[in-house]
Amino acid sequence: MSLANREKSKSFNVGDYMIVYEEVMKNNLARECFRDYLQNVACSDESILFLDEYERYKQEYSRVFDMILNQPNLSEIDHHCGEIYDMAEGLMYKFIKPESEKELNVGKPKIDLWKRWKDEISSCSILEFESFHKVFHDLDPNLLFHDIVTSVNLDLRIDQFPRFSRSPQIYTLLEKQGETFTRAIAVDISRGYHVDFRFKPKDLVTNLIFDRDLYFAFSLMEDSPDWQTIENSKKTQAQFYYSKTPYVFEDQKHKGMHMCKVVCNFDYPLEDVWKVLRHVISLDEPGRTVSNIRQLGYIPPNSERKPQMNVDESADPSEYNTLGLTFSTCELDFKVPGMKKRDIPHTHTTIYDQALQGYVNVGHTSFFNGYETPKDCVHADLFIFYYVCKISPYRTRFTHIVYSDGHLPAAINKIVTITMWKKRALYFEKIFNKILKDFTDNGSRLIREGELTDCFGLDKSARDNLQAFPNRSWYEEYLKMLHTKNPTPESESASDSLNDTVSPYSAPSYRITITVVEGKGFTGDRDAFCKLCVNSPNCCIQKTKSRKTATPQWNQEFTFEPLFRNSPMIITLWNNNLLSKSEFLGCVRLIPMRIIREDVLFDDWFELEPLNTPRYRNTPIIKGGKIRLQIKWERLIQKIETAHYGFDEPIENSRIIRDTSGKGIHLRFKNLDTSDIESAEGVNGRSRSAYFSGFNYLESSYNPTRNLTEFTISFWFKCPSIEKDFSMLSTITSNKTLILQEYNNNNIHQLSTESAASHLEKLYTSNESSSPVITLSAQPITSNTHYLPSPRGGNPNPFSLSVGGLSDEKKIRRLSLNSLAALNTSFSLKRGSNSKQAKKDLTDESIISKSGFSLGTKKIEFYDCRGQSLVTEFKLKQKSTPNMTPSLVPELQTPTNSTADPRVDYEAIFADILSLISDSEECYLTSDASRSSLSLRIYDEPEETSESFPREELFDKDAWNHVAYVYSGDRLREYINNILVEDQKCDFRILGCGLNRLYVGASNDEYCFEGFKGFLDEISIHNYAMNKSEISKLYKFKDIQ
């Protein structure tokens, strides 16, 4: 092997690449490796087996369908229909049927499909179908299994695939197959997650120029080992380069992509060289290889439009463009007898980058509506880049790069490409020097404006872009991504237009520092040492050293990085034996990031326990032995980028970013009104609410495999009229029955819509119970202290929710805001219903009052559903009383005496605990700038039967409003227009929704989301808990008029 080849092989490092799910599934070797991993390591291969059999079924369906079209024999058609039906039935009974051999775990889509199969398809024989057309319509794989395939791919993508991408199996395959194979299915992340700009085939036909196109061009300017020098016998100062490095995910259409580069310096000022470039590339002279040059149109830049990351190839550029776009076409003649010309319709833009002090022109081939390739031409694919920059006042560097596929025969592709490029590069050097010499009088003057042509309008595009983005440098943004694996928020907000984003599972991003301090409880003098092992890539086993003693003092610090969010750690204790194998003494198993918070030092003793492995399962351990550990963890990446997701189908008349990568959710669209929502697939047909399907990387009690325990949900809305109970955010289970949750001894009971509605009605009209816990009083309140006016105006007669009938043996139970809002219910705050309240309880009163409930006559503790105190720092001694066992739904009778004081005995908690316990400076301000606590109210208005949700007092109906939910592990905070209005201690499962749908909108009496009549924008979900300053940045980011 030559020295060059050895150096090149050393430069290839599997760890520098991140495999891409779609490309792995399309590559036979990589897919087989993934299948082997699922079968032998994950022991969960039903998903990929289903996809394998589904693809075979899809191919067979297509083959049989084509055969039937050409088959006049009805008996043969009947036979083929039976074959397709048998294959579909096999898939159903193997993967879809409950408790089948390989049942898929995809929730509601599977249930719906099985029900449809039993009720509509399998219940009829083939002969009973109305027609063979209906047979094939019902058995069409794209219709029959569409939802299942989507759910299976999504589950594989975010669950097993991240583990597989870091497994020894894939690393071994990539090392064996080499760099070319690796680049076909992976992206290079060695210099940052956004530096390896790879194209998909559709990126070379879109009519837009993205920021990533500019970043890609900048990356090609730099020298790298893959550039090969093109030898040239003619005398020239230009440097020629050639590269076969693939920058498009390989497919059959783009296997012939080649890249060529020329670099040349001219001893003339920048402006002169720039004018010559504009003139030369638009020359249409006889004998040139490039001819028939035409400009087809131009769209000016739009600085008010947010940069796009990706759109459908058929998108209208005028609706999405940020930069000024020029649409042109030309023809390439290879000058080879019998070979057709290549037609190159392309879109390009020009910028002046202040950091580079030069002009950059970037473009690629496109498909224009109404444009047809000439009959004597063949379409070619191309990415083109021109760059002129100032070296000194009278010296300029010119760089020209072409990444193209002329669709030539493979045997002559490289030879013809290099030959053509040498001719083009020499022509550029010759014609540049000639024009510069003639029009500057040998450098004695500058070229005057208008002396040379500019058929492509490059100068206009550059000036328009500079005026639209006067202080922006795309090259500086590229450098920030080059030197940091995670761009700063400022750079993200400036560009935010990368093709691919980082998955929440794309890379480990945490560091754990653990100090093994000492041990105790050991018998005899032992030469004890510890092995520390973390389940994460690139983290090797580390161990302590000590002398023989019964109480070893290690005091040794170890650092592990990078780690995943929930990387488990095992610390094994051994007795060193010089003559034989070390003796196992016990182990400690823990997940550090689940027991401590970030940047908090945790110091505690851990008791030894057995190691549940075949070798050591029955090995005795030291009983009573303990190890003292000090643990601290921190983030290596402060923020993992939000992934992006959109509707399954484009929404008409709206500006939506479409990305079905499945890595997360970030739906962004501008001024989406109700008519747009109604026209979209993936929207409730009876309503106008937007939802996101496949939302399943929040941890859920129904889907315990998810392990994301922090998130931030943020969106903007503009709503002139908020209908009824405007619910900011809610989740619905697959059967849509989760309306109330009753916590009874930590068990969750679900109440259906009908039961919840009828039970709420009983709450209003029930008799007084012998020992009421929650009392709903109908007595009017005379004091107007701390009450907000009715949103509808007038003088409402509010009901108050007070707490009565309580003793030391009972604990106050509270209603949560979310559950009440879902049932069109809200209660008013009543301050100090008992005048005998002791002044010494004022501190507790001031805290508890913010929760919207009054105090009783006794000192009372507030508890969440797990029995943890929310308010007071000490517990009162409780009298021994029988265990409380509240009923699921008390059967309360409506009183015959309508004048009776309605009360209810209901000892359960709805949903989770509501607590508004915040610092004084975080209380929100009402419109009249007076301090107020959160008010939960019911308005008694005879003219109106519907109830109003008092939170609309916080919203500006004529402007955009911002809402953010932040979950930090044990608390859920809500911000409205950058004001903290709710801070509740809650279980992390409060927003877990598995594969169910996340709705943003409003609900009616039947808990069907109808949506508010207004606009939504910037709905995003981040996989970490934002702090108050980050929420403020989100709030300030909105600039829509």
C-alpha positions, -999 to +999 in steps of 0.1 A: +000+000+000+013+034-009+020+062+016-009+082+003-033+053+006-021+045+041-027+081+052-061+082+036-071+049+054-060+063+087-081+094+082-113+073+081-128+070+116-162+053+121-168+074+152-169+105+129-201+094+113-237+093+123-259+068+103-292+080+089-323+059+094-338+063+059-305+054+042-299+023+065-334+010+056-327+014+019-292-003+020-294-041+020-262-047+041-270-020+067-306-032+070-295-068+075-272-056+103-301-037+119-323-068+116-296-089+133-293-064+161-330-063+167-332-101+168-302-110+189-295-079+210-328-060+214-349-092+212-376-072+195-376-079+158-414-078+151-412-042+137-386-049+111-400-083+102-433-065+096-416-040+073-399-068+054-432-087+048-450-055+041-426-046+013-429-081-002-467-077+000-465-043-017-443-056-045-466-086-050-497-063-050-481-041-077-471-072-098-506-088-096-523-055-103-503-051-135-511-087-145-548-082-139-548-051-162-537-074-190-557-105-181-591-109-196-598-142-179-621-137-149-611-169-133-575-159-133-584-125-119-603-142-091-573-164-084-549-134-082-573-116-059-573-146-036-535-146-035-534-109-025-561-115+001-542-144+016-510-123+019-528-095+036-546-119+059-512-134+069-499-100+078-530-093+099-529-126+119-492-124+124-486-088+134-520-071+139-542-096+157-542-092+195-519-117+212-506-129+178-472-143+173-454-111+165-480-085+177-469-049+170-470-024+198-484+006+179-515+013+200-546+028+183-537+023+146-534-014+152-567-016+170-585+004+143-570-017+115-579-050+132-615-038+138-618-027+101-604-060+090-629-080+110-659-058+103-654-047+067-629-070+049-626-105+063-664-107+070-670-109+032-656-135+008-639-125-024-670-132-044-692-110-022-673-079-031-690-055-053-663-056-079-626-065-083-619-028-083-631-026-047-611-057-038-579-040-048-589-007-033-595-023+001-563-043-001-541-015-014-511-016+009-508+022+009-543+025+023-546-007+044-513-004+063-504+033+059-509+042+096-492+010+108-461+016+086-459+052+098-461+042+135-436+013+131-411+035+113-415+062+139-411+037+168-379+022+152-365+056+145-366+070+180-364+039+201-342+011+188-323+029+160-305+053+184-292+023+203-283+004+171-264+035+158-240+032+187-237-006+188-206-027+181-226-043+152-228-012+131-193-001+139-179-034+128-199-033+095-188+003+087-151-005+094-153-036+072-171-019+043-150+012+044-155+050+039-174+049+006-200+026+020-202+046+052-207+079+034-236+063+015-256+058+047-241+082+072-232+119+077-198+132+090-201+148+124-164+150+132-165+188+128-200+194+142-234+181+136-242+206+109-210+206+089-215+176+067-241+191+043-256+162+024-282+165-004-311+143-011-322+139-047-352+163-043-328+190-031-314+193-066-348+200-082-364+226-058-367+262-069-353+276-037-318+284-023-314+275+014-288+288+038-273+253+039-265+257+002-242+286+011-227+267+040-221+237+017-203+260-007-181+274+020-171+239+031-160+231-004-137+261-005-115+246+021-087+222+014-093+185+023-076+152+015-103+141-009-094+168-035-071+154-062-049+177-083-056+176-120-023+175-140-021+200-168+006+203-195-002+238-205+013+268-188-011+283-163-013+298-128-046+283-121-050+252-098-073+224-109-089+199-086-112+169-089-131+149-062-154+118-063-165+123-027-203+118-026-224+146-012-257+132-022-272+101-005-266+076-032-294+065-054-295+050-089-300+084-105-271+103-089-242+078-090-223+098-115-219+130-094-184+145-098-169+176-083-143+199-099-127+231-086-105+258-100-087+285-080-069+314-097-056+348-085-058+380-106-038+412-099-068+434-102-092+450-077-122+430-064-148+451-082-132+447-116-129+409-113-165+408-101-177+428-132-157+405-155-172+374-139-208+387-144-199+393-180-181+361-188-206+336-174-233+353-195-213+352-228-229+332-256-201+330-282-198+304-310-177+275-302-182+277-264-193+245-245-219+266-227-245+282-249-281+294-252-279+313-219-312+329-208-326+345-177-362+333-171-372+354-141-362+370-108-378+372-073-365+398-049-355+389-013-379+390+016-362+398+049-395+396+069-399+359+060-382+335+083-355+313+066-368+279+056-351+246+062-369+226+036-400+226+015-417+204-010-401+205-045-433+218-060-435+248-036-440+283-050-407+302-046-425+335-042-442+321-010-410+308+006-380+327-006-358+346+018-329+354-006-333+370-040-337+342-066-327+343-103-341+316-126-320+308-157-312+281-182-283+272-204-271+242-226-238+223-222-222+208-253-196+181-247-184+184-283-185+146-286-201+132-319-234+116-313-238+129-277-268+152-270-264+185-253-273+188-216-300+212-206-294+229-172-323+250-158-312+263-125-320+287-096-292+308-081-286+337-058-257+361-051-246+376-018-219+399-006-205+385+026-188+412+047-167+386+067-153+372+035-151+406+018-163+390-014-191+380-037-206+345-036-229+331-062-246+297-055-271+278-076-284+243-085-306+227-111-344+232-108-376+222-124-398+252-134-435+250-140-442+252-177-406+247-187-398+217-210-364+203-218-356+208-255-360+177-276-323+177-286-311+179-250-309+157-219-314+171-184-283+173-162-280+177-124-257+204-111-246+225-081-225+255-091-205+280-070-186+312-079-166+331-054-145+362-057-128+378-027-103+405-019-067+394-010-054+429-011-065+462-027-052+451-061-053+413-059-084+391-060-089+354-057-114+336-079-128+302-070-152+282-092-167+248-082-191+226-100-207+194-086-225+178-114-238+147-131-241+149-169-256+114-169-228+100-191-219+064-195-200+052-165-170+041-186-163+076-199-179+098-172-147+107-153-126+112-184-151+134-201-158+154-169-121+161-162-114+170-199-143+194-200-133+210-167-097+216-179-110+233-210-134+254-189-108+264-164-083+274-190-109+294-208-118+313-176-082+322-169-076+333-205-107+353-210-105+369-176-069+382-182-078+394-217-109+414-206-093+428-175-063+439-196-084+455-223-110+473-202-086+486-175-059+498-200-034+474-184-046+482-149-044+520-152-081+525-146-112+508-131-139+493-152-169+516-154-204+505-146-223+494-177-192+487-198-197+449-194-229+429-196-248+412-167-274+390-183-280+369-152-285+400-130-259+389-104-252+425-093-289+432-087-293+400-067-262+409-046-274+444-039-309+434-030-297+407-006-273+431+010-300+456+015-324+430+030-297+415+053-272+444+059-254+429+089-255+392+082-225+370+074-233+335+063-196+326+065-194+335+102-224+314+108-207+285+090-176+290+111-196+288+143-210+255+133-176+243+123-161+249+157-190+241+180-211+210+180-241+231+191-246+265+176-255+293+199-292+304+201-282+336+184-267+318+154-297+295+153-322+324+152-301+340+124-299+310+102-322+282+114-323+268+080-303+236+081-314+206+062-312+182+091-314+187+129-300+168+158-323+141+172-328+141+210-310+107+208-284+116+183-255+119+206-246+115+243-242+150+258-236+147+296-206+143+319-207+125+353-180+131+379-181+104+406-159+102+437-155+068+454-148+081+489-147+051+513-163+018+523-175+003+556-190-029+569-163-051+554-152-082+574-115-087+578-087-070+560-094-070+523-076-055+494-109-041+481-112-021+449-141-009+428-148-011+391-169+016+376-187+009+344-212+032+325-234+020+297-224+046+271-200+046+241-163+056+246-166+052+284-142+025+295-142+007+328-122+024+356-112+011+390-098+023+423-067+013+442-063+008+480-044-010+507-057-039+528-081-026+555-116-032+567-125+004+561-109+013+528-103+050+521-102+055+483-110+092+477-106+088+440-124+108+414-135+095+380-151+113+351-172+097+324-182+114+292-200+116+269-231+100+284-268+096+275-295+112+296-303+080+315-271+061+313-270+034+340-239+030+362-227-002+379-200-001+406-187-035+415-166-042+446-138-068+444-113-083+467-079-083+449-062-117+450-027-120+435-028-159+433-063-163+418-091-144+403-105-114+422-134-122+445-168-105+438-181-087+470-212-069+457-223-040+435-242-007+435-265+001+406-278+036+400-288+061+373-271+093+385-293+118+366-324+103+382-314+108+418-298+143+417-302+175+398-277+191+375-246+207+391-257+195+426-232+174+446-248+143+459-231+126+489-245+094+503-239+058+513-250+030+490-256-005+503-241-034+483-265-057+465-261-089+443-252-087+406-280-103+386-258-120+359-255-157+353-219-158+366-225-138+398-262-144+405-256-169+433-223-154+446-226-144+482-220-107+490-209-088+521-240-082+541-242-047+555-213-035+533-217+001+520-198+024+497-199+062+500-202+080+467-201+117+457-218+123+424-222+153+402-233+156+366-235+184+340-244+190+304-218+190+277-242+205+253-264+232+269-292+228+244-300+199+221-318+213+191-355+209+186-363+185+159-390+192+133-422+176+122-452+187+102-486+176+089-487+144+068-501+164+039-493+201+029-518+226+042-532+248+015-526+286+016-502+283+046-465+284+050-455+252+067-421+235+071-425+199+061-401+175+076-411+139+083-378+129+099-397+117+130-370+130+153-394+151+173-419+178+167-416+214+157-445+227+137-440+262+124-463+281+102-473+317+097-508+330+103-525+297+100-562+304+101-592+280+106-598+275+069-563+263+064-566+239+093-598+224+080-582+216+047-554+196+062-552+159+067-543+150+102-570+174+117-601+165+136-628+164+109-654+179+133-633+207+145-607+233+137-579+222+161-544+213+150-528+182+164-496+163+159-496+126+155-468+103+166-459+124+196-443+098+217-410+108+232-424+122+265-424+097+293-458+082+299-474+059+324-489+041+294-456+039+275-429+034+301-401+029+275-398+066+269-373+082+291-374+119+284-381+137+316-377+173+307-394+194+280-406+228+270-437+234+249-441+268+234-465+284+209-480+317+199-517+324+192-538+353+182-575+349+191-600+378+190-627+357+207-617+329+231-646+304+233-656+289+266-628+272+284-598+280+263-575+250+270-539+258+262-527+223+260-543+189+266-538+153+257-563+126+248-558+089+250-564+066+221-599+058+233-605+095+242-619+087+276-593+103+298-613+133+311-607+131+348-581+112+368-589+101+403-560+094+426-570+068+451-541+053+470-519+062+441-541+043+416-555+061+386-591+056+375-603+069+342-638+085+339-654+086+305-668+118+291-704+109+300-695+099+335-674+130+341-701+154+328-728+138+348-706+137+379-699+174+375-736+181+374-740+162+407-713+184+422-736+213+418-768+198+431-757+172+457-770+171+493-748+180+522-728+150+533-721+139+568-684+147+564-678+170+534-643+175+521-651+200+493-680+224+497-695+243+468-713+272+483-739+291+463-739+321+487-730+354+469-697+371+479-700+407+490-664+415+492-648+424+459-612+420+471-589+403+446-617+395+422-613+401+385-643+416+365-664+393+344-649+388+309-683+396+295-688+427+316-718+432+338-721+423+375-717+386+378-727+367+409-698+343+415-700+311+434-671+304+457-653+272+464-645+270+501-633+242+523-655+232+552-663+203+575-626+196+580-609+183+611-574+173+620-581+138+608-589+149+572-565+164+546-576+190+522-581+177+486-579+201+458-592+204+422-567+210+394-571+238+370-567+215+339-594+191+348-619+219+356-611+237+324-617+206+304-653+204+318-662+241+313-657+248+350-637+273+369-640+285+405-633+318+422-607+325+448-621+331+483-597+347+507-599+338+544-635+324+547-630+320+584-625+353+603-610+334+633-579+325+613-549+330+634-524+356+624-495+332+629-508+312+600-504+342+577-474+328+559-492+296+550-523+316+541-504+338+517-490+307+499-521+286+500-543+315+488-524+315+455-537+281+448-573+294+447-586+279+479-595+292+513-581+281+547-599+262+573-599+269+610-571+245+617-536+244+605-537+222+574-512+205+552-515+203+515-504+171+498-498+159+463-510+125+450-480+108+464-485+122+499-457+147+498-463+180+515-465+211+493-466+239+518-457+235+555-423+224+566-436+201+594-463+175+598-490+176+624-497+146+645-528+130+631-554+112+651-558+075+643-588+072+620-600+045+596-584+045+562-602+067+537-613+048+506-631+072+484-655+058+458-647+062+421-678+082+412-701+088+442-737+082+433-751+115+447-788+122+444-803+155+433-821+171+463-858+177+462-855+209+481-840+234+456-832+259+484-808+235+502-772+245+504-755+223+478-726+204+492-707+173+481-686+146+497-659+138+472-625+129+485-605+123+453-582+145+434-590+154+398-559+150+375-530+163+395-523+189+422-526+225+413-503+248+432-494+283+424-464+286+448-441+312+434-418+340+444-436+374+449-419+390+419-433+363+397-469+370+403-485+383+371-500+418+367-535+424+355-545+451+330-548+477+357-513+469+370-526+456+404-511+425+419-534+395+418-534+358+424-548+333+400-586+334+400-607+303+393-643+314+388-678+304+378-700+333+365-737+332+373-752+350+344-788+343+334-783+355+298-754+332+291-754+295+298-718+289+289-690+295+313-660+318+307-624+308+314-609+337+334-575+333+320-585+353+290-579+383+313-542+377+307-545+377+270-544+406+246-572+398+221-558+422+194-522+409+194-501+378+195-499+360+228-472+336+239-477+305+260-450+282+273-451+250+294-419+240+311-415+206+328-383+203+348-386+168+363-410+174+392-427+207+385-448+220+356-446+258+350-468+278+327-459+312+313-484+335+296-468+364+278-436+359+297-454+359+331-453+328+354-489+321+361-487+286+373-461+265+391-474+231+401-457+201+416-466+172+395-458+137+384-438+136+352-466+115+336-489+145+336-482+152+299-471+117+288-492+108+259-474+079+242-485+075+206-516+096+212-523+130+197-514+163+213-541+189+208-538+227+209-572+244+209-604+246+229-629+219+239-666+219+239-690+203+263-683+169+249-645+174+252-642+176+215-615+202+205-631+228+183-602+252+182-602+289+187-610+312+159-577+328+153-541+321+143-514+297+155-477+301+150-443+287+161-455+255+180-423+239+192-413+212+217-378+212+231-364+183+249-351+202+279-365+225+305-360+261+297-352+287+323-369+320+327-344+339+306-348+314+277-386+318+279-380+355+277-360+350+245-388+330+230-413+357+240-392+384+224-386+365+192-421+370+178-422+398+152-453+390+132-475+419+124 
